[in-house]
Protein backbone atom coordinates (compact mmCIF):
# COMPACT_ATOMS: atom_id res chain seq x y z
CA UNK A 1 0.00 0.00 0.00
CA UNK A 2 3.00 2.32 0.22
CA UNK A 3 2.69 2.85 -3.54
CA UNK A 4 -0.57 4.76 -3.00
CA UNK A 5 1.52 7.92 -2.90
CA UNK A 6 2.25 7.35 -6.59
CA UNK A 7 -1.39 7.35 -7.73
CA UNK A 8 -2.19 9.80 -10.51
CA UNK A 9 -5.39 11.79 -10.69
CA UNK A 10 -6.08 10.86 -14.33
CA UNK A 11 -6.24 7.16 -13.39
CA UNK A 12 -8.63 7.92 -10.52
CA UNK A 13 -10.88 9.95 -12.80
CA UNK A 14 -10.89 7.13 -15.32
CA UNK A 15 -11.87 4.59 -12.66
CA UNK A 16 -14.70 6.86 -11.47
CA UNK A 17 -15.97 7.23 -15.05
CA UNK A 18 -15.91 3.45 -15.58
CA UNK A 19 -17.70 2.78 -12.29
CA UNK A 20 -20.36 5.42 -13.00
CA UNK A 21 -21.04 4.13 -16.51
CA UNK A 22 -20.78 0.43 -15.63
CA UNK A 23 -18.61 -0.18 -18.66
CA UNK A 24 -14.93 0.15 -19.47
CA UNK A 25 -15.72 1.22 -23.04
CA UNK A 26 -18.18 3.92 -21.91
CA UNK A 27 -15.79 5.13 -19.20
CA UNK A 28 -12.97 5.24 -21.73
CA UNK A 29 -15.11 7.35 -24.06
CA UNK A 30 -15.90 9.78 -21.24
CA UNK A 31 -12.21 10.04 -20.43
CA UNK A 32 -11.16 10.37 -24.08
CA UNK A 33 -8.85 7.34 -24.08
CA UNK A 34 -8.97 4.06 -26.01
CA UNK A 35 -10.60 0.99 -24.48
CA UNK A 36 -7.28 -0.86 -24.48
CA UNK A 37 -5.54 2.01 -22.72
CA UNK A 38 -8.36 2.31 -20.17
CA UNK A 39 -8.30 -1.42 -19.43
CA UNK A 40 -4.54 -1.39 -18.91
CA UNK A 41 -4.60 1.67 -16.66
CA UNK A 42 -7.25 0.11 -14.44
CA UNK A 43 -5.33 -3.19 -14.29
CA UNK A 44 -2.17 -1.26 -13.38
CA UNK A 45 -4.12 0.59 -10.68
CA UNK A 46 -5.39 -2.69 -9.21
CA UNK A 47 -1.87 -4.12 -9.25
CA UNK A 48 -0.57 -1.03 -7.47
CA UNK A 49 -3.12 -1.12 -4.65
CA UNK A 50 -3.01 -4.92 -4.41
CA UNK A 51 -6.77 -5.61 -4.60
CA UNK A 52 -9.37 -6.05 -7.33
CA UNK A 53 -11.40 -2.86 -7.74
CA UNK A 54 -13.85 -4.01 -10.44
CA UNK A 55 -15.78 -7.19 -11.14
CA UNK A 56 -15.80 -7.88 -14.88
CA UNK A 57 -18.78 -9.69 -16.41
CA UNK A 58 -20.37 -9.96 -19.81
CA UNK A 59 -22.68 -6.98 -19.29
CA UNK A 60 -19.99 -4.66 -18.01
CA UNK A 61 -18.29 -3.99 -14.71
CA UNK A 62 -19.20 -3.10 -11.15
CA UNK A 63 -17.05 -2.17 -8.15
CA UNK A 64 -15.97 -4.80 -5.67
CA UNK A 65 -16.50 -4.00 -1.96
CA UNK A 66 -12.90 -2.76 -1.87
CA UNK A 67 -13.58 -0.86 -5.08
CA UNK A 68 -16.54 0.95 -3.50
CA UNK A 69 -14.30 2.18 -0.68
CA UNK A 70 -11.48 3.11 -3.03
CA UNK A 71 -13.79 4.98 -5.43
CA UNK A 72 -15.36 6.96 -2.55
CA UNK A 73 -11.88 8.19 -1.60
CA UNK A 74 -11.01 8.72 -5.27
CA UNK A 75 -14.00 11.04 -5.70
CA UNK A 76 -12.81 13.22 -2.84
CA UNK A 77 -9.25 13.27 -4.18
CA UNK A 78 -10.45 14.12 -7.70
CA UNK A 79 -12.68 16.86 -6.30
CA UNK A 80 -9.82 18.41 -4.35
CA UNK A 81 -7.57 18.21 -7.38
CA UNK A 82 -10.23 19.88 -9.52
CA UNK A 83 -10.66 22.69 -7.01
CA UNK A 84 -6.90 23.21 -6.85
CA UNK A 85 -6.66 23.28 -10.64
CA UNK A 86 -9.44 25.85 -10.82
CA UNK A 87 -7.86 28.07 -8.16
CA UNK A 88 -4.44 28.00 -9.80
CA UNK A 89 -5.97 28.57 -13.24
CA UNK A 90 -7.47 31.82 -11.95
CA UNK A 91 -4.08 33.09 -10.81
CA UNK A 92 -2.43 31.96 -14.03
CA UNK A 93 -4.98 34.07 -15.91
CA UNK A 94 -4.26 37.22 -13.93
CA UNK A 95 -6.43 36.90 -10.82
CA UNK A 96 -4.63 38.63 -7.95
CA UNK A 97 -7.07 38.07 -5.10
CA UNK A 98 -10.13 36.00 -4.24
CA UNK A 99 -12.93 36.98 -1.87
CA UNK A 100 -15.28 34.35 -0.45
CA UNK A 101 -18.65 35.88 0.50
CA UNK A 102 -21.51 34.23 2.40
CA UNK A 103 -24.80 36.14 2.46
CA UNK A 104 -28.42 35.65 3.36
CA UNK A 105 -31.02 35.62 0.61
CA UNK A 106 -32.34 39.10 1.47
CA UNK A 107 -28.95 40.69 0.71
CA UNK A 108 -28.43 38.59 -2.41
CA UNK A 109 -31.84 39.34 -3.91
CA UNK A 110 -32.12 43.01 -3.00
CA UNK A 111 -28.70 44.63 -2.96
CA UNK A 112 -25.70 42.55 -3.97
CA UNK A 113 -26.28 42.26 -7.74
CA UNK A 114 -25.75 45.98 -8.32
CA UNK A 115 -23.19 46.44 -5.54
CA UNK A 116 -21.00 43.54 -6.64
CA UNK A 117 -21.26 44.41 -10.32
CA UNK A 118 -19.95 47.90 -9.61
CA UNK A 119 -16.95 46.49 -7.76
CA UNK A 120 -16.20 43.75 -10.29
CA UNK A 121 -16.27 46.20 -13.19
CA UNK A 122 -13.53 48.22 -11.56
CA UNK A 123 -11.56 45.27 -10.15
CA UNK A 124 -11.37 42.56 -12.82
CA UNK A 125 -8.40 40.87 -11.12
CA UNK A 126 -10.38 40.13 -7.94
CA UNK A 127 -12.49 36.99 -8.10
CA UNK A 128 -15.73 36.95 -6.11
CA UNK A 129 -17.15 33.63 -4.85
CA UNK A 130 -20.65 34.09 -3.41
CA UNK A 131 -22.66 31.46 -1.54
CA UNK A 132 -26.15 31.79 -0.07
CA UNK A 133 -26.48 30.85 3.60
CA UNK A 134 -28.81 31.61 6.46
CA UNK A 135 -27.74 34.53 8.64
CA UNK A 136 -26.81 32.15 11.46
CA UNK A 137 -24.68 30.00 9.15
CA UNK A 138 -22.99 33.05 7.61
CA UNK A 139 -21.88 34.30 11.03
CA UNK A 140 -20.68 30.83 12.05
CA UNK A 141 -18.55 30.65 8.89
CA UNK A 142 -16.98 34.01 9.70
CA UNK A 143 -16.29 32.96 13.30
CA UNK A 144 -14.53 29.81 12.09
CA UNK A 145 -12.63 31.66 9.33
CA UNK A 146 -14.31 29.81 6.46
CA UNK A 147 -15.30 32.99 4.62
CA UNK A 148 -13.82 36.43 4.01
CA UNK A 149 -17.03 38.49 4.14
CA UNK A 150 -20.55 37.88 5.35
CA UNK A 151 -23.86 39.72 5.00
CA UNK A 152 -26.56 38.84 7.49
CA UNK A 153 -29.43 39.96 9.69
CA UNK A 154 -28.09 42.21 12.45
CA UNK A 155 -29.76 40.09 15.10
CA UNK A 156 -27.09 37.45 14.54
CA UNK A 157 -24.04 39.68 15.03
CA UNK A 158 -21.61 37.93 17.37
CA UNK A 159 -18.10 37.91 18.78
CA UNK A 160 -15.01 37.24 16.66
CA UNK A 161 -16.63 39.12 13.78
CA UNK A 162 -16.07 42.75 12.80
CA UNK A 163 -19.50 44.21 11.95
CA UNK A 164 -20.62 47.33 10.12
CA UNK A 165 -24.18 48.38 9.17
CA UNK A 166 -24.80 47.58 5.50
CA UNK A 167 -28.44 48.18 4.50
CA UNK A 168 -31.90 48.20 6.01
CA UNK A 169 -34.89 46.38 4.61
CA UNK A 170 -38.57 46.33 5.48
CA UNK A 171 -40.66 43.18 5.73
CA UNK A 172 -44.21 43.20 4.40
CA UNK A 173 -47.08 40.74 4.37
CA UNK A 174 -48.03 39.53 0.88
CA UNK A 175 -51.30 37.87 -0.09
CA UNK A 176 -53.67 37.21 -2.97
CA UNK A 177 -55.44 40.47 -3.94
CA UNK A 178 -58.79 38.96 -2.91
CA UNK A 179 -57.56 37.67 0.45
CA UNK A 180 -59.61 38.96 3.40
CA UNK A 181 -56.58 40.80 4.83
CA UNK A 182 -56.26 42.77 1.58
CA UNK A 183 -59.26 44.86 2.67
CA UNK A 184 -57.15 46.43 5.40
CA UNK A 185 -55.73 49.73 4.20
CA UNK A 186 -53.62 50.36 7.28
CA UNK A 187 -50.49 48.57 8.42
CA UNK A 188 -51.08 45.25 10.12
CA UNK A 189 -49.71 43.86 13.33
CA UNK A 190 -48.21 40.41 12.73
CA UNK A 191 -50.55 39.03 15.39
CA UNK A 192 -53.47 39.81 13.05
CA UNK A 193 -52.05 37.41 10.45
CA UNK A 194 -51.87 34.42 12.79
CA UNK A 195 -55.45 33.31 12.15
CA UNK A 196 -54.52 32.66 8.50
CA UNK A 197 -52.46 29.98 6.77
CA UNK A 198 -48.86 31.04 6.22
CA UNK A 199 -46.20 30.29 3.62
CA UNK A 200 -42.73 30.32 5.14
CA UNK A 201 -39.10 29.85 4.27
CA UNK A 202 -37.15 26.80 5.41
CA UNK A 203 -36.23 26.34 9.06
CA UNK A 204 -33.25 28.30 10.31
CA UNK A 205 -33.84 31.40 8.20
CA UNK A 206 -33.97 34.72 10.06
CA UNK A 207 -37.49 35.60 8.88
CA UNK A 208 -39.07 32.27 9.83
CA UNK A 209 -37.29 32.35 13.19
CA UNK A 210 -38.72 35.82 13.87
CA UNK A 211 -42.21 34.75 12.76
CA UNK A 212 -42.10 31.80 15.15
CA UNK A 213 -40.83 34.01 17.98
CA UNK A 214 -43.56 36.61 17.38
CA UNK A 215 -46.25 33.92 17.31
CA UNK A 216 -45.00 32.48 20.61
CA UNK A 217 -44.97 35.94 22.20
CA UNK A 218 -48.57 36.42 21.05
CA UNK A 219 -49.53 33.07 22.56
CA UNK A 220 -50.65 31.78 19.17
CA UNK A 221 -49.61 28.98 16.87
CA UNK A 222 -48.01 29.77 13.52
CA UNK A 223 -50.22 28.11 10.90
CA UNK A 224 -47.35 27.20 8.61
CA UNK A 225 -48.99 25.43 5.70
CA UNK A 226 -45.99 25.11 3.42
CA UNK A 227 -42.26 25.87 3.47
CA UNK A 228 -40.22 26.86 0.43
CA UNK A 229 -36.62 27.80 -0.29
CA UNK A 230 -36.85 31.28 -1.82
CA UNK A 231 -38.69 34.59 -1.55
CA UNK A 232 -39.92 34.18 -5.11
CA UNK A 233 -41.49 30.85 -4.16
CA UNK A 234 -43.20 32.50 -1.15
CA UNK A 235 -44.69 35.11 -3.50
CA UNK A 236 -45.82 32.51 -6.04
CA UNK A 237 -47.51 30.45 -3.32
CA UNK A 238 -49.21 33.54 -1.91
CA UNK A 239 -50.30 34.51 -5.42
CA UNK A 240 -51.93 31.09 -5.83
CA UNK A 241 -53.93 31.60 -2.63
CA UNK A 242 -52.23 28.88 -0.59
CA UNK A 243 -51.40 31.29 2.22
CA UNK A 244 -49.92 34.65 3.14
CA UNK A 245 -46.18 35.28 3.39
CA UNK A 246 -43.63 37.64 4.89
CA UNK A 247 -40.97 38.94 2.48
CA UNK A 248 -38.83 42.07 2.01
CA UNK A 249 -40.72 44.89 0.31
CA UNK A 250 -38.26 45.03 -2.60
CA UNK A 251 -39.09 41.41 -3.37
CA UNK A 252 -42.83 42.07 -3.28
CA UNK A 253 -42.80 45.23 -5.41
CA UNK A 254 -42.74 43.60 -8.89
CA UNK A 255 -45.65 41.31 -7.99
CA UNK A 256 -47.64 44.18 -6.49
CA UNK A 257 -46.97 46.45 -9.49
CA UNK A 258 -48.44 43.79 -11.79
CA UNK A 259 -51.49 43.29 -9.58
CA UNK A 260 -50.51 39.72 -8.79
CA UNK A 261 -50.18 40.34 -5.04
CA UNK A 262 -51.39 42.76 -2.40
CA UNK A 263 -48.89 43.85 0.24
CA UNK A 264 -49.54 45.21 3.71
CA UNK A 265 -46.97 46.96 5.87
CA UNK A 266 -46.26 45.48 9.28
CA UNK A 267 -46.36 47.69 12.37
CA UNK A 268 -44.07 45.41 14.37
CA UNK A 269 -40.64 46.86 15.17
CA UNK A 270 -38.87 43.71 13.93
CA UNK A 271 -40.26 44.28 10.41
CA UNK A 272 -37.54 46.90 9.85
CA UNK A 273 -34.23 45.06 9.83
CA UNK A 274 -30.62 46.17 9.95
CA UNK A 275 -28.50 44.06 7.61
CA UNK A 276 -24.83 43.82 8.53
CA UNK A 277 -21.52 43.40 6.76
CA UNK A 278 -18.98 41.33 8.70
CA UNK A 279 -15.52 39.80 8.41
CA UNK A 280 -13.34 37.62 10.69
CA UNK A 281 -11.40 39.19 13.54
CA UNK A 282 -8.77 36.42 13.43
CA UNK A 283 -6.84 37.95 10.52
CA UNK A 284 -6.39 41.06 8.45
CA UNK A 285 -8.57 41.15 5.32
CA UNK A 286 -6.71 40.74 2.04
CA UNK A 287 -6.32 43.85 -0.16
CA UNK A 288 -9.17 42.67 -2.40
CA UNK A 289 -11.40 42.09 0.62
CA UNK A 290 -10.54 45.52 2.04
CA UNK A 291 -11.43 47.11 -1.27
CA UNK A 292 -14.75 45.29 -1.41
CA UNK A 293 -15.60 46.26 2.18
CA UNK A 294 -15.00 49.92 1.34
CA UNK A 295 -17.03 49.63 -1.87
CA UNK A 296 -20.03 47.97 -0.17
CA UNK A 297 -20.09 50.49 2.68
CA UNK A 298 -19.81 53.36 0.21
CA UNK A 299 -22.63 51.94 -1.92
CA UNK A 300 -24.82 51.57 1.16
CA UNK A 301 -24.16 55.17 2.20
CA UNK A 302 -25.33 56.63 -1.10
N, C-alpha and C positions, 0 to 999 in steps of 0.2 A: 504493500500500500504506500510505501515511501515515494513511489513514482507518481502519485497523485499530483505532486507539485509541478509535474511536467505536462499536465493536461492543457490542451489549447481550446479556446473558446469556440472556434469554428467547428470542432468535433462535437462539442456539447450542443451547439445549436443544431447540428445535423441530427444528432440522436433525438433531440426534442421534436424536430420536424417529422422524423420517422415514427416516433411513438404517437404523435398527435394524428398522423394520417393513417396509421396502421399498416403502412406499406413502405418498404425500402425504396421502391421506384418512385412513389409519390413524394416521399421525403426528400429524395435526391432531386426531384424536379423543383421542389420548393427552395432547395438550397443551391440550385444551379450547378450541380455536379452530376457526373455520369453515375449510373446504377452501380457499375463495377467499382468506381472510386468510393462511392458511399458505403458499399458492402465491406470493402477493405478497411475503411477508416473505422467503422463500427467494430469489426473484428479486432483491429489493433487496439481500440479502446477497451474492449473486453479483456484482451490479453494483458493490458497494462494494469487494470484494476483487479484482475484475477478472479472475476466471477462473470457468469453469463448475464447480460442485461436484457436480452430479447429472446423470446421464444419464436422460432420460425415454424410456420406451417403453410399449407398450400394456399390459404386465403390471405396470407400476409404475416404480420408480426404483432406481438403484444409484449409489454414489459414483464419480466420476471419479478418476483417479490423484491429481489435486490435491485432490479432495474427501476421499480417504482420509487424506491428510496433515492437511488442515484439521480434519477431524472428530476425529482423534487428539488434536490440540491442544485442540480444543473440549471434549473429555471432561475433560481435566485442568483447564481453566479453570472448567468447570461444577462439577467436584468441589471445587475450592478455594472457589468462591463458595458452594456448599452448606455447606461446613464453616464458613465465616465467618458465614453466616446463622445456623447452629445455635449457634455460640459467642455471638454477639450476642443471640440470642433468650434464652439462659440468663440473661444479665445483665439484659436487659429484664424478665425475670420474677422478679428478686430474687436471683439467684445472685451472691455476693460474692467467691467464690474457686473455683478449680478445681485439683484435684490429680491429676496423671497418675501412675499406679502401674504398674510392671511387676513381675511376680512369677512364680516357678516354680510348677509344678503342685502340688507338695507343700504349699506355703503356701496356695494357692487352695483346694484340696480340704479341707485339715485345719483351718485356723485362720481364714482371712480372712472367711468368711461371717458368723460371729458377731461378730468384732472390728470389721468395717466396719459392720455393722448398728447396733451400739451407738453408733458415732461418728456415723453418718448420722442416727440418730434425734434426737440432741442438737444436730446442726449442719445443719439443712435447707438453709442457704444456701451450703453448700460442696458442689460437684459432684465426684464421684469417677469418674474414668475408669480402668478396670482392664484391662490386657492380659496375657495369658499369654505368657511367654518362657522360654527355658532360662536357667539361672543365669548362664552365660557372657554371653548376650545382654543380660540385665538389667543386669549390671555395665557392659558396654560402653555401654549407653544412658545410664547415670548418668555415666560418664566423659565422654561427649560432650554432656551436658546436654540429652538428649532425653526425660528423664523427671524427675519430682520426687521420687519414692520408688521403691525397689526392695527386693524380698524374694528371697533367694537362698541357696544352699548356701554355708556359711562358707568352704569351700575355694576359692571364687572371689573372695574379698575382695581389693581391689586399691587402688592409689593413686588420688588424686583423688576418693575416695568416703569420706564419713563413715560409719562402721559401728558398729552396736550389736547385741548379741545379742538375738534375737527369741524364738525357740522352739527346742526340740530335738525331733527325731523319731527313731523307731527303725525300721530296715528289717527286714523278715521275709521268709522264703521261703514262698511259697504254692504249693499243689499240690492235685491231686485227692485226696480222702480215701483212695482206694485206691492211691495212688502208693507205690512201694517206700520212698521217704524218709519217708512218713507213719508208718512203724513206729518211727522214732526218737523217743524221748521226751525226749531231751536236746537242747540247742542244737547246731546244726550249724556247722561251719566252711564257708565258702563253697567252699573247695576240694573238699569232699565233693559239691557239687552239679554239678561240672563234667563228670561222666560222663553227665549227663542233658541232654535237649533243653531249651532255655531260650526263654522268651518275654520280649522286651525292648522298651523304649521306643525312640523314634527316635533316630538318631545326634545327638550333641551334648548330650543330657540328662546331668545330673550322675550319675544312678544308672547308666546304661549305661556312661558313661565309667569309673566306679569298678569296675563288673563286668569291663570289658575290662582295666583295670589289674591287678586282683586275679588274673585268669586268667593274664596275662603273668607276673606275679611267681611264680605257682605252676608256670610252665612248661607250661601246658595251654592248649588251644584252647577258646574259648567257643562252645559248640554252640548258636548263636543260630538257632532255627528260624523265628521270625517276629518282626516288629517292628510295634508298634502305637503309637497316639498318645495313649493315656490310661491311667491306672492301672486304671480300670474295665475297659478292654479287656484289660489284662494278666490281671486276675482272671477274666474270662469265658473267655479262652483256656485258662488253667490249669484252670478248672472243667471245660472240655470234654476235658481230658486231652492237649492238644497239647504242653504243656511245663510247666515250673515257672517262677515269676516272682519278682522281688524288688520289693516295694512297701512303703510305710510301714504300720506296724501299724494305724493308725487307718483306713486304707483297707480293710485285710483284715478287720477286726472284724465288719462286717455279714455278710459271706460265711461267716465261720467260725461265727458265732452261729446261722446257718441250716443249718449242716452241709454247705454247698456247697463249702467249701474246708477244707483243713487248713493250719495255719501252723506254721512252726518258727522259733524265734529263731536269730539268727546270732551266733556268738561273736566275729566279727571286729570290731576296734575301729572300723572305718569304718562299721559298721552303725548306730552312734549318731551322729547328725549335728547340728551346730549350724547353725540357720538364722539368717540375719542380716537386719537392716533397715538400708538405706543410703540416702544422699542426696548430691547433688553438692557438692563442695567449692568450686566456682567461684562460687557465689552464696549469699546468705542464703535459707533457705526462706521461702515466703510465710506469712502468719499461719495460713491454713488448713492448710498443710503442717505447720507447727510444732505445731498442735493435734492433728493426726492422729498425728504421731510420738509425742507425749506419751501419747496414748490407746493406741496399739499397745504401747508399752513398759509402760504400766501394766497393760494386759490380760495381757501375757505374764508379768508379775511376780505375778499373783494365783494 
